[in-house]
Amino acid sequence: MAIREEVSGIGSMSKRTDLNVSQQPVRYISGGEYGDGQATYDQQTNAPMYAAETGIESSLPPLTGFNEPTQFPDEPISFGANYGEGPGLSAVIPQPVTMISTVEKALQYDTSGISEFLFNRLNK
């Protein structure tokens, strides 16, 4: 997503472009050492930060409440766990590619016998 920035004109057609920019709200942060809360508040007012039009929250799917029905009725509750029904952890976390797994895949397509030789040497 590209952020659209306003550009000022030249000479008599110039105008300020920083007046209609939305900013993050200033927040007082309590706790910490004596005076830190006021110092961070002053920093926020002296140098306000630009508020992005959309954040990561807009790209996340909506949360499902505890009392709502599941969004995945065909999956068992133990999907992705190494116990119970359904595929285990390897279904959710990709396994690292190893030399043996690469040669094992090459066995299916290699007619020269080199992959089989390598596979047998690696499995000793």
VENGI-V446670 format. One record per residue. N is the residue number from 0. RES is the residue in one letter. PSI is psi in radians with two decimals (* if undefined). Layout:
BEGIN
((N/RES/PSI) (N/RES/PSI))
END
This chain:
BEGIN
((0/M/2.27) (1/A/2.41) (2/I/2.19) (3/R/2.10) (4/E/2.42) (5/E/2.47) (6/V/2.40) (7/S/2.64) (8/G/-2.98) (9/I/2.46) (10/G/-2.15) (11/S/-0.28) (12/M/0.09) (13/S/2.65) (14/K/2.79) (15/R/2.41) (16/T/0.04) (17/D/0.17) (18/L/-0.57) (19/N/0.43) (20/V/2.28) (21/S/2.50) (22/Q/2.71) (23/Q/2.53) (24/P/2.57) (25/V/2.29) (26/R/2.40) (27/Y/2.22) (28/I/1.96) (29/S/2.97) (30/G/-3.10) (31/G/-2.90) (32/E/2.82) (33/Y/2.18) (34/G/-0.20) (35/D/-0.68) (36/G/-0.81) (37/Q/-0.63) (38/A/-0.77) (39/T/-0.59) (40/Y/-0.77) (41/D/-0.69) (42/Q/-0.71) (43/Q/-0.62) (44/T/-0.55) (45/N/-0.55) (46/A/1.34) (47/P/2.55) (48/M/2.52) (49/Y/2.34) (50/A/2.03) (51/A/2.56) (52/E/-0.67) (53/T/2.46) (54/G/-2.95) (55/I/-0.45) (56/E/-0.57) (57/S/-0.35) (58/S/-0.14) (59/L/2.58) (60/P/2.71) (61/P/2.59) (62/L/2.54) (63/T/2.23) (64/G/2.90) (65/F/-0.60) (66/N/-0.02) (67/E/2.68) (68/P/2.76) (69/T/2.64) (70/Q/-0.09) (71/F/1.26) (72/P/-0.37) (73/D/-0.14) (74/E/2.39) (75/P/2.78) (76/I/-0.39) (77/S/0.29) (78/F/2.20) (79/G/-0.04) (80/A/2.67) (81/N/0.66) (82/Y/2.86) (83/G/-2.89) (84/E/2.83) (85/G/3.02) (86/P/2.71) (87/G/-2.80) (88/L/-0.53) (89/S/-0.30) (90/A/-0.43) (91/V/-0.59) (92/I/2.06) (93/P/2.45) (94/Q/2.59) (95/P/2.56) (96/V/2.20) (97/T/2.94) (98/M/-0.73) (99/I/-0.75) (100/S/-0.59) (101/T/-0.80) (102/V/-0.63) (103/E/-0.67) (104/K/-0.63) (105/A/-0.42) (106/L/-0.60) (107/Q/-0.51) (108/Y/-0.25) (109/D/2.11) (110/T/-0.09) (111/S/-0.38) (112/G/-0.08) (113/I/-0.73) (114/S/-0.66) (115/E/-0.70) (116/F/-0.83) (117/L/-0.75) (118/F/-0.79) (119/N/-0.64) (120/R/-0.68) (121/L/-0.45) (122/N/0.20) (123/K/*))
END
